[in-house]
Amino acid sequence: MKIESLILFLMTTFSLAAKTVTGVVVDETQQPVSFVNVVLIADSTFIDGKVTDDAGRFLFENADSTANKVKISMIGYEDLVLPIPADGNFNTLFLTPSSVMLGEVVVKANLPSTRIKGNAIVTNVENSVLATTGSANDVLKNVPMLTGSNGNFSVFGRGDAIIYINGRLVRNSSEVGQLASSDIKEVQVINNPGAQYGADVNAVIKIVTKKPVGEGFSLSAYTDNIYNKWFSTTEQLNLKYRTGGLEIFATGNFSHGKNYDDEYILSTTNGKSVLSMVSQESVSTTKTAISGKIGFNYQFNENHSIGAYYQNDYNRGHHFGHYLNDISENGTLSESSTSDLKGWFKALPCNSANIYYNGTVGKFTFDVNGDYMQTKDNDRTYQYEQNQFSDNRNVTTFNTSRNRLFAEKATVSYQLPKGSVLIGEEYTNSRSRNDFQNPEAILNSEETDVRESNIGVFAEVSQTFGDFSASAGVRYEHVKSDYYINNQLADGQSKTYDNFFPSANITYSPGDFRFSLSYSNRTVRPTYQNLNGNYFYVNSILYTRGNPYLVPSKRQDFTAQASWKYITLSAQYSYTKDAIVQVYEPYEDNDRINVFTVTNMPSHKLFSMFVNASPQFGIYHPSLSLGMQKQWFDVEYLGQHKKMNSPIFTIQMNNTLTLPHDWFIEASLWWRSHGDWKNWAYTHTLSTVNLRVYKMFLDKSLTVYLGVNDIFNGQIYKANIYSGNVMMQSNVNNHGRNVELTIRYNFNTSKSRYKGTGAGQTEKNRF
């Protein structure tokens, strides 16, 4: 009897000691809140503490039996002190916002500005100074690792990225400017994408907006005006109507502007003789663009929604150029010429459409998308070349490009107790035709046609194990590409590929420190422009063209990322086989004429490292980023292997002052050192300094921004390229210094409910 009593006592004691305390913390909009402090207490004595994860969850395994209460706290919200339930499960806990008034400035909580979430670096926007910057373009300019503008952004060390807004692929770069910064919750940067993304996706930027609120009619409009030497303007109007589960939306955009750039080129070709060319170019371009979009989505309930949209884009313009060329042979002037170029371009209406279904049944989530796109571009140029030592010549070119795409994508995910399984497929069918004509027969006239189909299937599984989370996936793609020249199939340029692309990620997140390791196997497919075999005339000794014999590059990426409080670190190593590189080649059998083209080289190795610190000091919000990338690459130059291994360093500094009466001041600096990229040697530093002041009016519905960009005109590119027996020095001035005035007005606005994720985005980018 005594033994039985002792066993019962020990079992009861073990049960008490092994008690698990768990729950999920959400905000007033029922969205999970991460980095919330959760403390176990016995009366007022601290027992143990943790912070919530990205899903708002907290878990105390084998919690001390003396703990009888839990305290939930986070700056900007009211504290919660609650007794621990008998089973230890709090289920869902709701936070109530609070604010502290300091004069006329409302101080709210700021989540850690940048943190690791799986294989993504996440920057918080909501309740931070980034929410006031204007549009999503302005937000992305302030996100660590990102550079770019106007909806086109690249990730440091990775290259161009595709952009998602609430899971929907952005198909037109102007869409990024349509989204107000105040509607954004966070930005996720994925520099090592998993299996659910196309194998040729370098990096992904995911913009997540706040939960939609309100019904009825809403309007947002903005005007952006830039002056440097000429005036450029962009006007946009967004309309939206909501009632019940139905949302109807429409967007109109108009832009008109002019820009110009100057370039100085010195090229030296060492062949049977030494040919040197000095060229001075000045080109101005005027462009007008109009786009319109209309669509709807209907949410049957919280688990099922459908939607569709149609978009039409149109642009036209012209460019004028003036060229001075001096050609010397063995130090003696052999030709001097001046050229005047006139060109006209017109994109006939570009039609694109999307339809989607998104639904949840039990633990299953379904997502189906279909996309269509069709474009036609007409370009014609007239170049009159006056030569001192040879006959004058006229060069006229006509070029018509037609692109067409059908795409669909479907995914099914199943929710596991501590993870999920995702399977899906994606199919794209595209065609790109190019008809080139040169009446003077200086260049060959021909029609090229690329027809390509891509079938991809993928699977991904993710699971959480305490402080660890892991995911792994694989993608299979079958690609068939047929290349036609003048309606005849060219077997040598037609290709078929079958490849597997694995990926994996593991994350360790004990509290506010997070560390992740990722691996992926990817490909880099040439653009249709790179595959275009038509020659284009520059001057009497220089042509340009693509290369229909290009093969896709294969790349392996290894990434390590860590974050602690306001500091984030990312390091990556990439190995690329069959790297696509720009080179000079002789034109057919004429070694006096060079062709600037692209080719595959055996390999390219790159290591990059990036660190960001984004603290906050009262009204001062600084963000400092330091980056370095070093390659291991050599190129054949003058019969020898020339090493191009010099590293490139970057500095990015963003500073914002939040002042009373809704005034803000921004100052930013971006600087890049000299160094090597593939067979290009950057011989001069590059920098830009921007200053902007803005103020909110009418209860923050109207914002006026006034700024000066590239104050010191530091965007002057100086670089040398080495290839075979050619060395070319280039000096380009894009005249980036300008004054910018932006006015943005919002009335009863809230984010779109549109949940279409799109299909075939990487194929659209290749167009």
Beta strands, then each sheet from edge to edge (+ up, - down):
strand 1: 21-26
strand 2: 37-42
strand 3: 45-51
strand 4: 57-60
strand 5: 69-73
strand 6: 80-83
strand 7: 89-94
strand 8: 100-102
strand 9: 105-107
strand 10: 114-117
strand 11: 120-124
strand 12: 146-149
strand 13: 152-155
strand 14: 159-165
strand 15: 168-169
strand 16: 184-190
strand 17: 203-209
strand 18: 216-227
strand 19: 231-243
strand 20: 246-270
strand 21: 274-301
strand 22: 304-329
strand 23: 332-361
strand 24: 364-387
strand 25: 393-416
strand 26: 419-437
strand 27: 446-465
strand 28: 468-485
strand 29: 488-489
strand 30: 495-508
strand 31: 513-524
strand 32: 536-539
strand 33: 542-544
strand 34: 553-564
strand 35: 567-587
strand 36: 590-613
strand 37: 620-632
strand 38: 634-637
strand 39: 640-643
strand 40: 648-659
strand 41: 663-672
strand 42: 675-677
strand 43: 680-682
strand 44: 686-697
strand 45: 702-709
strand 46: 716-723
strand 47: 726-733
strand 48: 738-747
sheet 1: 4+ 1- 7-
sheet 2: 3+ 2- 5+ 6-
sheet 3: 8+ 9-
sheet 4: 10+ 11- 16+ 17- 14- 13+ 12-
sheet 5: 10+ 11- 16+ 17- 14- 15+
sheet 6: 29+ 28- 27+ 26- 25+ 24- 23+ 22- 21+ 20- 19+ 18- 48+ 45- 44+ 41- 40+ 37- 36+ 33+ 32-
sheet 7: 29+ 28- 27+ 26- 25+ 24- 23+ 22- 21+ 20- 47+ 46- 43+ 42-
sheet 8: 29+ 28- 30+ 31- 34+ 35-
sheet 9: 38+ 39-
end
